[in-house]
């Protein structure tokens, strides 16, 4: 399968949906809590997983016949570097990180650790041997013209969703400081995407420091 922007976008969407389900099931089974792991206020999109799916696709695209050992090494190194960059980027641009490994052994600044690096290596193996071939079969069934149009609509929606999420987070911080809504839109945010809603999504944020 030849890689292009449209196919990478769908891989991102698939990864975001899979991540939302996996993370949700994990917190439900382990912690007995229902947590919305979406990165945006509308829709089940765990975008960290979407980015990982795209990164894995690009990492392994030219290694179609790679052996298990090499797949593990590429996944181990590539995934660790990616996870560090994503954690640092989230802290710089969003003011928080979605994970903290500071209590795990052999971690680097709490952003990456040996346990999850090994997980990345195992994911690299499963990606090459199982996951990517399945995604490839699915995408090859798409009508390219229709898929492109749908991708454009989805992209526009996600841009809107990200902008709305940023506004909701900013408004939640204001409300915690006792700042009253100035208009109908802020009233809407206070009722719909308020602090309680966002706290369930971003449970690693120390809201008191913002």
C-alpha positions as CSV (number, residue, x, y, z in Angstrom):
1,X,0.0,0.0,0.0
2,X,1.4,3.4,-1.0
3,X,1.3,6.0,1.8
4,X,-0.2,9.4,1.2
5,X,-1.7,12.1,3.4
6,X,-5.2,10.8,3.2
7,X,-4.2,7.3,4.3
8,X,-2.0,8.7,7.1
9,X,-4.9,10.8,8.3
10,X,-7.2,7.7,8.5
11,X,-4.4,5.8,10.3
12,X,-4.4,8.7,12.8
13,X,-8.2,8.5,13.2
14,X,-8.1,4.7,13.7
15,X,-5.3,5.1,16.2
16,X,-7.1,7.8,18.1
17,X,-10.3,5.6,18.4
18,X,-8.3,2.5,19.4
19,X,-6.4,4.5,22.0
20,X,-9.6,5.8,23.5
21,X,-11.1,2.3,23.8
22,X,-7.9,0.7,25.1
23,X,-7.3,3.5,27.7
24,X,-10.9,3.5,28.8
25,X,-11.0,-0.3,29.3
26,X,-7.7,-0.2,31.2
27,X,-8.9,2.4,33.7
28,X,-12.3,0.6,34.0
29,X,-10.7,-2.8,34.7
30,X,-7.8,-1.7,36.9
31,X,-9.2,1.4,38.7
32,X,-12.9,0.7,38.3
33,X,-13.5,4.2,36.9
34,X,-15.1,5.5,33.8
35,X,-12.6,8.0,32.4
36,X,-12.9,9.9,29.1
37,X,-9.4,9.7,27.5
38,X,-10.2,11.9,24.6
39,X,-7.9,14.8,23.9
40,X,-10.8,16.9,22.7
41,X,-14.2,17.8,24.2
42,X,-16.2,16.3,21.3
43,X,-15.7,12.7,20.2
44,X,-13.6,9.7,21.3
45,X,-10.2,10.8,20.0
46,X,-7.1,9.9,22.0
47,X,-4.8,11.7,19.7
48,X,-1.6,10.6,21.4
49,X,-2.4,7.1,20.0
50,X,-3.2,8.5,16.6
51,X,0.2,10.2,16.5
52,X,1.8,6.9,17.5
53,X,0.0,5.0,14.8
54,X,1.2,7.5,12.2
55,X,4.8,7.4,13.6
56,X,4.9,3.6,13.6
57,X,3.6,3.6,10.0
58,X,6.4,5.9,8.9
59,X,9.0,4.1,11.0
60,X,8.2,0.7,9.5
61,X,7.0,1.6,6.1
62,X,10.3,0.7,4.4
63,X,10.8,-2.4,6.6
64,X,8.1,-4.7,5.3
65,X,10.2,-7.8,5.8
66,X,12.0,-6.8,9.0
67,X,12.7,-9.6,11.4
68,X,11.3,-9.7,15.0
69,X,14.5,-8.5,16.7
70,X,15.0,-5.5,14.4
71,X,11.3,-4.6,14.8
72,X,11.7,-4.6,18.5
73,X,14.8,-2.4,18.4
74,X,13.2,0.1,16.0
75,X,10.0,0.2,18.1
76,X,12.0,0.5,21.3
77,X,14.1,3.4,20.2
78,X,11.6,5.2,17.9
79,X,8.8,4.9,20.4
80,X,10.9,6.1,23.3
81,X,12.0,9.2,21.4
82,X,8.5,9.9,20.2
83,X,7.0,9.6,23.7
84,X,9.6,12.0,25.1
85,X,9.0,14.5,22.4
86,X,5.2,14.3,22.8
87,X,5.5,14.7,26.6
88,X,7.7,17.7,26.2
89,X,5.5,19.2,23.5
90,X,2.4,18.8,25.6
91,X,4.1,20.5,28.6
92,X,5.3,23.4,26.4
93,X,2.2,24.1,24.4
94,X,-0.6,22.8,26.6
95,X,0.8,23.3,30.1
96,X,0.4,19.7,31.2
97,X,1.5,16.1,30.3
98,X,-0.9,13.2,29.9
99,X,1.5,10.8,31.7
100,X,4.2,10.9,34.4
101,X,6.6,8.0,34.9
102,X,8.7,9.7,37.7
103,X,7.8,6.9,40.1
104,X,8.9,4.2,37.6
105,X,12.4,2.8,37.7
106,X,14.9,3.9,35.0
107,X,12.8,6.9,33.9
108,X,14.1,10.1,32.2
109,X,12.5,13.2,33.6
110,X,9.3,11.2,34.1
111,X,8.6,11.3,30.4
112,X,9.9,7.9,29.4
113,X,10.9,4.8,31.3
114,X,12.3,1.3,30.6
115,X,9.1,-0.5,31.1
116,X,7.2,1.5,28.5
117,X,10.2,1.5,26.1
118,X,10.0,-2.3,26.2
119,X,6.3,-2.0,25.5
120,X,7.2,0.1,22.5
121,X,9.5,-2.6,21.3
122,X,6.8,-5.2,21.6
123,X,4.3,-2.9,19.9
124,X,6.8,-2.6,17.0
125,X,6.7,-6.3,16.6
126,X,2.9,-6.5,16.7
127,X,2.6,-3.5,14.4
128,X,4.7,-5.1,11.7
129,X,3.2,-8.6,12.0
130,X,-0.4,-8.0,12.9
131,X,-1.8,-4.4,13.2
132,X,-0.5,-2.7,10.1
133,X,-1.4,-5.6,7.7
134,X,-5.0,-5.4,9.0
135,X,-5.1,-1.6,8.6
136,X,-3.7,-2.0,5.1
137,X,-6.4,-4.4,4.1
138,X,-9.1,-2.0,5.5
139,X,-7.7,1.1,3.8
140,X,-7.3,-0.7,0.4
141,X,-11.1,-1.2,0.4
142,X,-11.8,2.5,0.5
143,X,-13.1,4.5,-2.4
144,X,-10.3,7.1,-2.7
145,X,-12.5,10.0,-3.9
146,X,-15.1,9.5,-1.2
147,X,-12.5,8.8,1.5
148,X,-10.7,12.1,0.6
149,X,-13.9,14.1,0.9
150,X,-14.8,12.5,4.3
151,X,-11.2,13.1,5.4
152,X,-11.5,16.8,4.6
153,X,-14.8,17.0,6.6
154,X,-13.2,15.1,9.5
155,X,-10.1,17.3,9.5
156,X,-12.2,20.5,9.6
157,X,-14.2,19.1,12.5
158,X,-11.1,18.2,14.4
159,X,-9.6,21.6,14.0
160,X,-12.9,23.1,15.3
161,X,-12.8,20.5,18.1
162,X,-9.3,21.4,19.1
163,X,-10.1,25.2,19.2
164,X,-13.2,24.5,21.2
165,X,-11.2,22.4,23.7
166,X,-8.6,25.2,24.1
167,X,-11.4,27.7,24.8
168,X,-13.0,25.3,27.3
169,X,-9.8,24.8,29.2
170,X,-9.1,28.5,29.4
171,X,-12.7,29.2,30.5
172,X,-12.5,26.5,33.2
173,X,-9.3,28.1,34.6
174,X,-11.1,31.5,34.7
175,X,-14.1,30.0,36.5
176,X,-11.9,28.5,39.1
177,X,-10.6,32.0,39.8
178,X,-14.1,33.3,40.2
179,X,-14.3,35.1,36.9
180,X,-17.9,35.3,35.8
181,X,-18.9,34.5,32.1
182,X,-18.9,37.6,29.8
183,X,-21.1,36.3,27.1
184,X,-23.5,33.4,26.0
185,X,-20.6,31.4,24.7
186,X,-18.8,31.4,28.0
187,X,-22.1,30.5,29.7
188,X,-22.4,27.6,27.3
189,X,-18.9,26.4,28.2
190,X,-19.6,26.7,31.9
191,X,-22.7,24.4,31.5
192,X,-21.4,21.9,29.0
193,X,-17.6,21.6,28.9
194,X,-16.9,22.8,32.5
195,X,-14.2,21.9,35.1
196,X,-15.9,18.6,36.1
197,X,-16.1,17.5,32.5
198,X,-12.5,18.4,31.7
199,X,-11.2,17.0,35.0
200,X,-12.4,13.6,33.9
201,X,-10.5,14.0,30.6
202,X,-7.3,15.5,31.9
203,X,-6.8,13.9,35.3
204,X,-3.0,14.6,35.3
205,X,-3.5,18.4,35.3
206,X,-2.8,20.2,38.6
207,X,-5.5,22.8,38.0
208,X,-4.6,24.7,41.1
209,X,-1.2,25.7,39.6
210,X,-2.6,27.1,36.4
